[in-house]
Amino acid sequence: MTDSRTVITPPIGIAVGPAGRAMAEQMEREVLLATQQHLNMERQAHTAYFAAAIWFAERELRGFAHYYRQEALDELDHAARFGDYLISRGQTVELQPLDAPYQSWVSPEDVLVQAFRMESDVTTSLHQIYALAEQSSDMRTTVFLDPMLEKQTRAEHEAAYLLGRVRLAEQQAAAILLVDDELGRGQSTPAQLSSGNTLISS
């Protein structure tokens, strides 16, 4: 049987990636592997946040459920952005199997502790990719990561703020419902002392 698909061969002298797409610059193996790993970390975060949304929905905390459902969608979009970037660099996106998300929390604070740790891990991963890219003079990757790092810094700051709010509630139902109501109205921004908005702007 003859394969009828047309194979487009780039002109001689143009580097191509694994999928046959033209590349302007080869990605160093360490940068590529770290970027692939981070994409799958964002996918894992998506499932974790969706599990958190389910946990809160089961307990009639609609504000928390809405907030974490949106967080889950944001993480999926982040994974897609890394997929887009890898494709733009002529690479093949490699999706890895995901672990089943944890769902056996005993309190809202437990959920938010995990969320903060996860955001901290994501921040660390981004910094590691950035450092590897700088070491290999991969300016394309550092330019791509700059806005991602800024947004991630805000996400980590917000996660710490919400964890602090829930800890102040100390398992008191009325206080938890107050935070739930705030999240339902889209109020999740930490206090700000400066007049600028470089850290927590939306």
Buried (B, 14 or more C-beta within 10 A) or exposed (E): EEEEEEEEEEEEEEEEBEEEBEBEEBBBEBBBBBBBBBBBBBBBBBBBBBBBBBBBBEBEBBBBBBBBBBBBBBBBEBBBBBBEBBBEBBBEBEEEEEEEBBEEBEEBBBBBBBBBEBBBBBBEBBEBBBEBBEEBEBEBBBEBBEEBBEBBBBBBBBBBBBBEBBEEBEEEEEBBBBBBEBBBEEEBBBEEEEEEEEEBEE
